[in-house]
Amino acid sequence: QVQLVESGGGSVQSGGSLRLSCAASGIMLRVYTMGWYRQAPGKQRELVAAITGFGSTNYVDSVKGRFTISRDNAKNTVYLQMNTLKPEDTAVYYCNARTGGENYWGAGTLVTVSS
């Protein structure tokens, strides 16, 4: 059974930092493109950052220079380092793994940034 388990969410003040983790079981993350998505209240889910199996990354414009996605294949874990957080970063953050016809989601972790 495939599981993606996010952790590291919480409440911080504007300008603070958090590091999210996504630990996988049942799959080897190194062959998947991993993504962090977020969904704020009343808004659609959006891709925040992604990293391919080759290590190529991409980010939504609003987080460029502030967020960094990385992966540790030995730990089968993907991270999202979030710095200089803003209130508009408040959302539930979801981990995603996809390759070919496979697509898996975690349950999400809440990030709340107060001004």
Backbone torsions as a table, in degrees:
resi	resn	phi	psi	omega
1	GLN	NA	132.9	-178.9
2	VAL	-86.3	133.1	175.5
3	GLN	-136.4	136.0	170.1
4	LEU	-118.6	121.7	-176.0
5	VAL	-120.1	114.7	178.2
6	GLU	-87.4	150.4	174.1
7	SER	-152.8	166.5	176.2
8	GLY	103.9	-5.1	178.0
9	GLY	-71.0	171.3	-180.0
10	GLY	163.6	-166.0	-179.1
11	SER	-111.3	130.1	178.1
12	VAL	-138.6	163.0	174.9
13	GLN	-87.2	158.2	177.4
14	SER	-53.1	134.2	-177.1
15	GLY	94.7	-10.4	-178.7
16	GLY	-80.6	-177.0	-177.5
17	SER	-132.8	153.0	172.3
18	LEU	-145.1	153.0	172.2
19	ARG	-123.6	120.0	177.1
20	LEU	-92.5	145.4	176.3
21	SER	-124.2	147.9	175.7
22	CYS	-132.4	107.3	-179.6
23	ALA	-98.6	131.0	-176.6
24	ALA	-108.8	146.4	171.2
25	SER	-136.4	147.3	179.1
26	GLY	89.8	-11.0	176.7
27	ILE	-141.6	159.0	174.8
28	MET	-101.1	111.4	-172.0
29	LEU	-62.0	-22.8	-172.9
30	ARG	-63.7	-19.4	-179.7
31	VAL	-98.7	3.8	-177.3
32	TYR	-111.0	149.2	163.6
33	THR	-81.5	124.3	-177.2
34	MET	-105.5	139.1	-179.7
35	GLY	-136.2	151.6	169.0
36	TRP	-110.7	125.6	176.6
37	TYR	-115.0	162.9	173.2
38	ARG	-142.7	153.6	177.6
39	GLN	-138.1	115.7	176.8
40	ALA	-89.9	157.9	-179.8
41	PRO	-55.0	128.6	177.4
42	GLY	77.4	5.8	-178.4
43	LYS	-121.9	162.5	177.5
44	GLN	-77.8	155.2	176.0
45	ARG	-67.7	136.0	-179.7
46	GLU	-128.6	149.9	174.9
47	LEU	-76.0	127.1	179.3
48	VAL	-96.0	-47.2	-177.3
49	ALA	-158.0	150.9	178.3
50	ALA	-143.6	153.9	177.2
51	ILE	-140.9	130.7	-179.3
52	THR	-84.2	173.8	176.2
53	GLY	-63.6	-21.7	178.0
54	PHE	-88.1	-6.8	178.6
55	GLY	96.8	2.2	176.6
56	SER	-71.3	140.0	-176.4
57	THR	-123.8	155.6	170.0
58	ASN	-148.3	153.1	-174.3
59	TYR	-136.2	150.3	169.7
60	VAL	-69.1	146.8	-173.4
61	ASP	-55.5	-36.0	-173.5
62	SER	-67.2	-14.7	-178.6
63	VAL	-115.6	-2.6	-179.1
64	LYS	-59.0	132.9	-178.7
65	GLY	86.0	-10.0	-179.7
66	ARG	-115.0	-37.1	-177.2
67	PHE	-108.4	148.2	176.5
68	THR	-136.7	125.6	176.1
69	ILE	-98.5	141.1	178.9
70	SER	-149.7	165.5	-179.6
71	ARG	-137.8	146.9	174.2
72	ASP	-122.5	97.7	-175.4
73	ASN	-64.5	-30.8	179.3
74	ALA	-65.3	-33.5	178.9
75	LYS	-95.1	-2.5	-178.9
76	ASN	54.6	44.1	-173.3
77	THR	-136.6	143.6	175.1
78	VAL	-118.4	145.1	-177.0
79	TYR	-122.8	156.1	169.3
80	LEU	-133.3	106.6	175.5
81	GLN	-85.7	122.9	-176.5
82	MET	-118.7	115.3	178.8
83	ASN	-114.4	163.8	178.7
84	THR	47.2	51.4	-176.7
85	LEU	-65.1	146.5	-179.6
86	LYS	-121.9	157.8	178.2
87	PRO	-55.8	-32.3	-179.5
88	GLU	-72.6	-5.5	173.2
89	ASP	-83.6	-5.8	178.9
90	THR	-61.0	124.9	-176.9
91	ALA	-178.9	170.7	165.9
92	VAL	-89.3	128.3	-178.6
93	TYR	-103.4	131.2	-176.4
94	TYR	-118.5	141.8	174.6
95	CYS	-94.8	140.8	-179.0
96	ASN	-134.7	140.1	174.4
97	ALA	-127.5	128.6	-179.0
98	ARG	-144.0	145.7	172.1
99	THR	-163.9	133.5	-178.8
100	GLY	52.8	-123.7	-179.1
101	GLY	-92.8	5.7	-179.6
102	GLU	-97.3	139.3	-179.0
103	ASN	-151.9	117.4	-176.2
104	TYR	-125.0	148.3	-179.6
105	TRP	-128.7	147.4	168.4
106	GLY	-86.9	176.3	-177.3
107	ALA	-83.4	-15.7	176.8
108	GLY	100.0	155.2	175.1
109	THR	-137.7	137.5	-173.6
110	LEU	-86.9	131.5	173.5
111	VAL	-117.5	124.4	179.0
112	THR	-123.0	123.9	-179.5
113	VAL	-116.7	120.8	-178.8
114	SER	-101.5	148.9	-178.4
115	SER	-87.0	NA	NA
